[in-house]
Every structure is written in C-alpha cells, then in structure tokens.
C-alpha cells in the first residue's frame, strides 16, 4: 500500500490540482483503482437514522460532484459517500484556476463555485446504479438563480428517491449571497419548503452551515432546526473559513479555504451549538484529512451515538489510505 500510494502521489502532486482531481475520477470510472473487499472491524460500526454504517469515515460532497463514482468510492472502504453539490441546471462554476495546493499548510484553497453537470445528469446516474451502501446527495443553488429556495426544492424532490439522505448546502462562500440563506427567516422558509415538498417520500434532511457563523447566527440556525425537527446539521469544521491568519502560505487566491491549520478556529463554537440541537439530530463534519494524519478524528466521531464524520478528500489515493487507516481504530 505504501508503495502504491507513493507512486500515485508522485504523479498527482506534480500536475494541476483540479486536473489531478479529474484524473482520479476518470481512473475510478474505468475501474483502475483497487478496491478493498475486507470487512471493517465491528467496533467501527455506527448507527444513524436507523441504518448501520460499516465505519464512520465518509466521503463528503465535492469529490464526486456529478454522481459518477459513488460505488467506486464505497468499494474503497468508505462508510458513506455524499455526491454533489448538485444544482438544478449545469453551470461552469468560477473561472479556472480555482483549486490550489498549499503544501506548507497541508491543505488547499478552492474557489470552485458549484461547477457541475446539473440535476438531470446526476439523477440519471443515481437512477441506474444498484441501490447499495449509504449514499447522500448534497444540493445547491445555481449562481444566477432568482429563487434559490426553489432550486433546493427542485433538487431535493428530484433526487430524494435515490438518496439515503439529503443535504441543503447553504454554506458555500464561492456563490455570492448564498450564506444569506442562513438567516433565521430565510433558512426556516427554505427548509420548510423542502420538507413539505419531499413529505410524500421523506428521507433524512440535513442542512450544511458555515463553520464561521456568528453566535447569533448559530442560535438562529439551531432554533430553526429544533422547530422543524431537522434530521441533522453538517458543517465544515476544519475548512471553508474566510479567515486564514494561520497559514504559512497566505496567497490571496480564493474566498474558501480547506486546510488543517485552522482546526481550532471553528470547531468549538460550532460544536457547542450543534450539540444543543434537539435529539436525534446528527452532526456530521467535513474535513480534508491527509493520509498521514493520525486517527484522532475517527475517535472523535465515536464520541456521540449519532455522530458521523465525513472527510472530503481530493485524491482517490488519499481516500483509500485514510479508509484503511480507519481500521486501526478500536
């Protein structure tokens, strides 16, 4: 495994970051990536929404934006896979280059802006895959939409039949004005419309919020989730912060950041807010985790009975290694 990972890393780290991402997805589609058929230790099993996952490591939205390789990623050993973010209409996202490595900080900066092939492409792929594993769908809004709440309703209604859970992503800083939907009135209206729209075929519904929300914003978000009895809150505890004071390589390349050094900046206030949310709401976090990081994040994921940690990894090689490392946690 170490040799295999080193070779893949040698190739991917020397080409453009987004090109490397695309290459990993294409390799997965062609079946070139080795799978992992071994069973996870029973100690890693976690329960969520009446289902059992083989382990608490999931692939967060952002890697498989267009539902192309959900099963391939499950085969690598992930406990769950979340596709998206999916917008109703195809959109190019922000101009390239828009994904940058920060080697000194063991992280990346991105300003993707929800690029994707749109709802119909994702739905057609999800509709034809065998229903197995635990696959969530992350839904977003088009940048030029005049009714963004309607975009979430459209996406959730169309994809609910193929999703084990849905995520309304209102946290992206790369879509201008999107975080305004985190306001109490706006968020309540959006989520209620989605709940009503999928009531005929309900699936667990989660909202993804920004990790650097103010205390007042968090109070409002938690109040809305309690009132609507939402199934979960997801936040990028280690990433997507607008601030970057701790970076060694503080290039002003983007609004969103996915990097390890800002761990403590976001974790505590958001964790405290989410922990106060009405049970049985679940807390999932998205974090980029290098393959050589220790397994403390996995241990943290087991601190609550309904807590799952999702890791957004930008190369399939890192995904495989992280999945295998999770087996060492008891």
Residue pairs with C-beta under 8 A, 6 or more apart in sequence:
1 320
1 321
1 324
4 34
4 317
5 291
5 317
5 318
5 320
5 321
8 315
8 316
8 317
9 315
9 317
12 20
12 23
12 24
12 315
12 317
13 20
13 101
15 23
16 97
17 97
17 99
17 100
17 101
17 108
17 314
18 96
18 97
18 98
18 99
20 314
20 315
21 63
21 99
21 314
21 315
24 33
24 314
24 315
24 316
24 317
25 63
25 64
25 68
25 69
25 316
27 33
27 316
28 68
28 69
28 72
28 73
28 316
29 68
29 69
29 72
31 72
33 72
33 76
33 316
33 320
34 320
35 72
35 75
35 76
36 75
36 76
36 77
36 320
36 323
36 324
38 77
38 327
39 54
40 54
40 55
40 77
40 79
40 326
40 327
41 327
41 330
43 329
43 330
44 54
44 55
44 56
44 79
44 298
44 326
44 327
44 329
45 52
45 53
45 54
45 55
46 52
46 53
46 55
46 56
46 79
46 301
46 302
46 307
46 308
47 53
47 305
47 306
48 282
48 306
48 308
49 164
49 165
49 204
49 231
49 282
51 134
51 164
53 79
53 80
53 134
53 308
54 79
55 77
55 78
55 79
55 298
55 323
55 326
55 327
56 79
56 298
56 301
56 302
56 307
56 308
56 309
56 326
57 77
57 78
57 79
57 298
57 301
57 309
57 310
57 311
57 322
57 323
57 326
58 78
58 79
58 80
58 81
58 82
58 134
58 284
58 308
58 309
58 310
58 311
59 73
59 78
59 80
59 81
59 82
59 310
59 311
59 312
59 313
59 319
60 82
60 286
60 287
60 310
60 311
60 312
61 82
61 83
61 84
61 85
61 136
61 138
61 167
61 169
61 286
61 312
62 84
62 85
62 112
62 286
62 312
62 314
63 73
63 312
63 313
63 314
63 319
64 70
64 73
64 81
64 83
64 84
65 83
65 84
65 85
65 86
65 115
65 116
65 117
66 83
66 86
66 116
66 117
66 121
66 122
66 125
67 83
67 84
67 86
67 121
67 122
67 125
67 126
67 129
67 137
68 125
70 81
70 83
70 126
70 129
70 133
70 135
71 129
71 130
71 132
71 133
73 81
73 316
73 319
74 81
74 132
74 133
74 135
76 316
76 319
76 320
76 323
77 320
77 323
77 324
77 326
78 319
78 323
79 134
79 308
80 133
80 134
80 135
80 136
80 164
80 308
80 310
81 133
81 134
81 135
81 136
82 135
82 136
82 137
82 138
82 167
82 310
83 122
83 126
83 135
83 136
83 137
83 138
84 116
84 122
84 137
84 138
84 139
84 140
84 167
84 169
85 114
85 116
85 138
85 139
85 140
85 169
85 172
86 116
86 118
86 119
86 122
86 137
86 138
86 139
86 140
86 155
86 159
87 114
87 116
87 118
87 119
87 139
87 140
87 141
87 142
87 151
87 155
88 118
88 119
88 141
88 142
88 145
88 151
88 154
88 155
89 118
89 119
89 142
90 116
90 117
90 118
90 121
91 113
91 114
91 115
91 116
91 118
91 142
91 143
91 144
92 115
93 112
93 113
93 114
93 115
93 116
93 174
94 111
94 112
94 113
94 115
94 174
98 110
98 111
98 112
98 113
98 254
99 108
99 109
99 110
99 111
99 112
99 314
100 108
100 109
100 110
100 251
100 253
100 254
101 108
102 108
102 109
102 247
102 248
102 249
102 251
102 259
103 249
104 247
104 248
104 249
105 247
105 248
105 249
105 259
105 260
105 261
106 259
106 260
106 261
106 290
107 239
107 247
107 257
107 258
107 259
107 260
107 261
107 288
108 258
108 259
108 288
108 314
109 251
109 253
109 254
109 256
109 257
109 258
109 259
110 174
110 254
110 256
110 257
110 258
111 174
111 253
111 254
111 255
111 256
112 174
112 256
113 143
113 172
113 174
113 175
114 140
114 141
114 142
114 143
114 172
114 174
114 175
116 122
119 154
119 155
119 158
119 159
122 137
122 159
123 158
123 159
123 162
126 135
126 137
126 159
126 162
126 163
127 161
127 162
131 162
134 164
135 162
135 163
135 164
136 163
136 164
136 165
136 166
136 167
136 206
137 155
137 159
137 162
137 163
137 165
137 166
137 167
138 166
138 167
138 169
138 208
139 151
139 152
139 155
139 156
139 159
139 166
139 167
139 168
139 169
140 151
140 152
140 155
140 169
140 172
140 175
140 178
141 148
141 151
141 152
141 175
141 178
142 148
142 151
143 175
143 176
145 151
148 178
148 181
148 190
149 181
149 186
149 189
149 190
149 193
150 193
152 168
152 190
152 193
152 194
153 193
153 194
153 197
156 166
156 168
156 194
156 197
156 198
156 205
157 197
157 198
159 166
160 166
160 198
160 201
160 202
160 203
161 201
163 203
164 203
164 204
165 203
165 204
165 205
165 206
165 231
165 232
166 194
166 198
166 203
166 204
166 205
166 206
167 206
167 207
167 208
167 234
168 190
168 191
168 194
168 205
168 206
168 207
168 208
169 208
170 178
170 179
170 181
170 182
170 187
170 190
170 207
170 208
170 209
171 178
171 179
171 182
171 208
171 209
171 210
171 211
171 235
171 236
171 240
172 178
172 179
172 240
172 256
173 179
173 210
173 240
173 242
173 255
173 256
174 254
174 255
174 256
179 210
180 186
181 187
181 190
182 209
182 210
182 213
182 217
182 220
182 221
183 217
183 220
184 220
184 221
184 223
184 224
187 207
187 220
187 221
187 224
188 224
188 227
188 228
191 205
191 207
191 224
191 228
191 230
192 228
194 205
195 202
195 205
195 228
198 205
204 231
204 232
204 282
205 230
205 231
205 232
206 230
206 231
206 232
206 233
206 234
206 282
206 284
207 221
207 225
207 230
207 232
207 233
207 234
208 233
208 234
208 235
208 236
208 286
209 218
209 221
209 233
209 234
209 235
209 270
210 235
210 236
210 240
211 235
211 236
211 237
211 238
211 239
211 240
211 241
211 266
211 267
211 270
212 240
212 241
212 242
212 243
212 265
212 266
213 221
213 270
215 269
215 273
218 269
218 270
218 273
219 273
221 233
221 273
222 233
222 273
222 274
222 276
222 277
224 230
225 233
225 277
225 278
225 281
226 277
226 278
229 278
230 277
230 281
231 280
231 281
231 282
232 281
232 282
232 283
232 284
233 274
233 277
233 281
233 282
233 283
233 284
234 283
234 284
234 285
234 286
234 310
235 266
235 270
235 274
235 283
235 285
235 286
236 258
236 266
236 285
236 286
236 287
236 312
237 263
237 266
237 267
237 270
237 271
237 285
237 286
237 287
238 258
238 259
238 260
238 262
238 263
238 266
238 267
238 285
238 286
238 287
238 288
239 256
239 257
239 258
239 259
239 262
239 286
239 287
239 288
239 312
240 256
240 257
240 258
240 286
241 257
241 262
241 265
241 266
242 255
242 256
242 257
243 262
243 265
244 250
244 257
244 259
244 262
246 261
246 262
246 265
247 257
247 259
247 261
248 261
258 288
258 312
259 288
260 288
260 289
260 290
260 293
271 283
274 281
274 283
275 283
275 304
277 283
279 306
280 306
281 306
282 306
282 307
282 308
283 304
283 306
283 307
283 308
284 307
284 308
284 309
284 310
285 309
285 310
286 310
286 311
286 312
287 297
287 309
287 310
287 311
287 312
288 311
288 312
288 313
288 314
289 297
289 311
289 313
289 318
289 322
290 318
291 317
291 318
291 321
291 322
291 325
295 325
295 326
295 328
295 329
297 309
297 311
298 309
298 326
298 329
299 329
300 309
301 307
301 308
301 309
302 329
311 322
313 319
313 322
